[in-house]
Amino acid sequence: MTTIPLTELRKLQRHQLVKINKDDLTDTILSSNEEGELTKINERLGEVMNEMQRLKDMITSPDSPISKNYIEVKSRVDMQEEIISKQQQFLEVLDRRERKVNVVILSVADEHEALDVLKLSMAPLYVTCRWADEDKIRKIWSKTGVDSVAGTHSRLGGNARSGETRTSRRRPILFTLADKSQRTCILDNANHPKSSQDNYSRIYIKKKDVPPSVRREWRRLRDAEATKKARPENAGCIIRLDTQERNRYKDDAVIDSWNPQFL
């Protein structure tokens, strides 16, 4: 019988192996060269390991092209990050300068509402007087004690949908002053409408006109601060938000920073 290679014997089932006589099995074992094959495998494995070590040295060596390219790319990215940060600060300054002439008025009756309700002396009947936004704003300035306020205005947000209740959606009014010197006088008297005993008590004049991206970022930082404080692993740690530095700290380490997305 021809000697069967050991690799072929391993593929046979048990009932097939028992049919092979002892002499054939002995010849197969003696003729096998597993040691030589194992030596070849080890040699090939050694070559692969050496190649991997050369690649590792090429990557980690400071003189390698890969390391030099990485350092160059990192330097460019750091420079671009600094430029973007300065541009963002410049845009914030420009945005604040433009918004200095803006006043935001909240809770003013929308177009589906009336601002005033007049009582008729001749009958117990209330007649609703509908005003255009120009008239509503003029009466608000009158309530603040500031006269002859010139400028343009617009409602913020989409149009009020039909079916909404009177108090469910009152879109803010953005008023852009023609004379920015009047803004200080308006803000100094901003509480006068709230102190009245009529519908004007619901009206609020904001001190600042803040863009949505900035509001979202402050909300994110404050929510993240509250979340961090609530985690059990932070018990005993000081989690705080520094509004001046615009950083969030865990003890003395900065863990988050101001990063609004102006989109």
C-alpha positions in Angstrom: 0.0 0.0 0.0 1.2 3.5 -0.8 2.2 5.6 2.2 -0.5 8.0 3.1 0.6 11.5 4.1 -0.1 12.4 7.7 -2.2 15.3 6.6 -4.5 13.0 4.7 -4.7 10.6 7.7 -6.0 13.4 9.8 -8.9 13.9 7.5 -10.1 10.2 7.8 -12.9 9.1 10.1 -12.3 6.7 13.0 -13.8 3.7 11.2 -11.5 4.4 8.2 -8.4 4.6 10.4 -9.0 1.3 12.1 -8.9 -0.4 8.6 -5.4 0.7 7.9 -2.8 -1.8 9.0 -0.1 -1.1 11.5 2.8 -1.2 9.1 1.2 1.5 6.8 0.6 3.7 9.8 4.2 3.2 11.0 5.5 4.2 7.5 3.3 7.2 7.4 4.5 8.4 10.8 8.2 7.8 9.9 7.9 9.6 6.6 6.2 12.7 8.0 8.2 15.9 8.3 6.2 18.0 10.7 9.2 19.3 12.3 10.5 20.8 9.0 7.1 22.3 8.2 6.9 23.8 11.7 10.4 25.3 11.2 9.2 26.9 8.0 6.1 28.3 9.7 8.2 29.7 12.5 10.6 31.3 10.0 7.7 32.9 8.1 6.2 34.1 11.4 9.6 35.6 12.3 9.7 37.5 9.0 6.2 38.9 9.6 7.1 40.0 13.1 10.3 41.7 11.9 8.3 43.5 9.2 5.8 44.7 11.8 8.7 45.9 14.0 10.1 47.9 11.0 6.7 49.5 10.4 6.4 50.3 14.1 9.8 51.9 14.1 9.0 53.9 10.9 5.8 55.2 12.5 7.3 56.1 15.9 10.7 57.3 14.8 10.8 61.2 14.9 12.9 61.1 11.7 10.4 59.0 9.7 8.4 60.6 6.9 5.2 59.6 8.7 6.1 61.3 11.9 7.3 64.4 10.1 4.0 64.5 8.1 2.0 64.1 11.3 3.8 66.9 13.0 3.3 69.2 10.0 -0.4 68.3 9.8 -0.9 68.8 13.5 0.8 72.1 13.4 -1.5 73.2 10.6 -4.6 72.0 12.4 -3.6 73.8 15.6 -3.0 77.0 13.6 -6.4 76.7 11.9 -8.1 76.1 15.2 -6.5 79.3 16.6 -7.6 81.2 13.5 -11.2 79.9 13.7 -11.3 80.8 17.4 -10.2 84.3 16.7 -12.6 84.6 13.8 -15.4 83.4 16.0 -14.6 86.0 18.7 -14.5 88.7 16.0 -18.0 87.5 14.8 -19.3 87.6 18.3 -18.1 91.2 18.7 -19.7 92.2 15.4 -22.9 90.4 16.3 -23.1 92.1 19.7 -22.4 95.5 18.1 -25.3 94.9 15.6 -27.6 93.8 18.4 -26.9 96.9 20.5 -29.7 98.6 18.6 -32.2 95.8 19.2 -34.9 95.4 21.8 -36.8 92.2 22.2 -40.3 92.4 23.6 -42.0 89.3 24.9 -45.6 88.3 25.6 -47.1 90.9 23.2 -50.5 89.9 21.8 -50.1 88.3 18.4 -52.1 89.1 15.4 -54.9 86.8 16.5 -55.1 88.7 19.8 -56.0 92.1 21.1 -53.7 94.1 23.3 -56.4 96.2 25.0 -60.0 95.6 26.1 -62.2 98.7 26.5 -65.3 98.8 28.7 -68.3 100.6 27.3 -70.1 102.8 29.9 -73.5 102.3 28.3 -73.8 98.6 28.7 -72.0 95.7 30.5 -70.3 94.7 27.3 -66.6 94.4 26.5 -65.4 95.3 23.0 -62.1 94.0 21.9 -60.0 96.5 20.0 -57.5 94.9 17.6 -54.3 96.8 17.0 -51.6 96.4 14.4 -48.2 95.6 15.8 -47.2 99.2 15.2 -50.0 100.4 17.4 -49.2 97.8 20.1 -45.5 98.8 20.2 -46.4 102.5 20.3 -48.6 101.9 23.4 -45.9 99.9 25.0 -43.4 102.7 24.6 -46.0 105.0 26.0 -46.3 102.7 29.1 -42.5 102.8 29.5 -42.5 106.6 29.4 -40.4 106.9 26.2 -41.8 108.9 23.4 -41.0 109.1 19.7 -39.2 105.8 19.4 -38.4 105.2 15.7 -37.3 102.0 14.2 -38.4 98.8 12.4 -39.9 95.6 13.9 -40.6 92.0 13.1 -42.0 88.9 14.8 -39.6 86.2 15.6 -40.5 82.6 14.6 -43.1 81.3 12.2 -46.7 82.5 11.9 -49.1 81.5 14.6 -51.1 78.4 13.6 -54.8 78.4 13.5 -56.5 76.7 16.5 -53.9 77.8 19.0 -55.1 79.4 22.2 -54.5 83.0 23.0 -51.6 82.2 25.4 -50.0 79.2 23.8 -48.0 81.1 21.3 -47.0 84.8 21.6 -44.1 85.4 19.2 -41.5 87.8 20.4 -41.1 91.2 18.7 -37.7 92.2 17.6 -37.5 96.0 17.4 -34.5 97.7 15.8 -34.0 101.2 17.0 -33.2 104.0 14.6 -31.5 105.9 17.5 -29.5 103.5 19.6 -29.2 106.1 22.4 -32.8 105.4 23.2 -32.1 101.8 24.1 -30.7 102.8 27.5 -33.8 104.8 28.4 -36.1 102.0 27.3 -34.2 99.4 29.4 -34.1 101.7 32.4 -37.9 101.9 32.3 -38.5 98.3 31.1 -40.3 97.4 34.4 -43.0 100.1 34.0 -45.3 97.9 31.9 -45.0 95.0 34.3 -45.9 97.2 37.2 -49.2 98.2 35.7 -52.5 96.4 36.6 -53.7 95.7 33.0 -52.7 93.5 30.1 -49.3 95.2 29.9 -48.2 93.5 33.2 -47.5 90.4 31.1 -45.2 92.2 28.7 -41.4 91.8 29.3 -38.6 93.8 27.6 -35.4 91.8 27.5 -32.2 93.4 28.5 -30.2 91.6 25.8 -30.8 90.4 22.3 -29.0 87.0 22.3 -28.6 84.9 19.2 -30.1 81.3 19.3 -26.7 79.7 19.0 -25.4 81.4 22.1 -28.6 80.5 24.1 -28.2 76.9 23.0 -24.6 76.8 24.1 -25.3 78.3 27.5 -28.2 75.8 27.9 -25.9 72.9 27.0 -23.2 74.0 29.5 -25.7 74.4 32.3 -27.5 71.1 31.5 -24.1 69.4 31.4 -23.1 70.9 34.7 -26.3 69.7 36.4 -25.9 66.2 34.8 -22.3 65.9 36.1 -23.2 67.0 39.6 -26.0 64.3 39.7 -23.6 61.4 38.9 -22.6 59.3 41.9 -19.0 59.0 40.7 -18.7 62.8 41.1 -19.7 62.8 44.8 -17.2 65.0 46.7 -16.0 66.7 43.5 -16.6 70.4 42.8 -18.4 70.7 39.4 -18.8 74.4 38.4 -19.4 76.5 35.4 -17.3 79.7 35.2 -19.3 82.1 33.1 -16.4 84.6 32.9 -13.9 82.1 31.6 -16.6 80.1 29.7 -15.3 76.8 31.0 -16.8 74.0 33.0 -14.5 72.6 35.7 -14.3 69.4 37.7 -12.3 70.4 40.8 -9.5 72.4 39.1 -9.5 70.6 35.7 -11.3 72.0 32.6 -13.7 69.3 31.3 -15.7 71.4 28.9 -15.5 74.8 27.2 -17.7 77.3 25.4 -18.1 76.2 21.8 -21.2 77.7 20.1 -22.1 76.5 16.6 -23.1 79.6 14.6 -25.4 77.9 12.1 
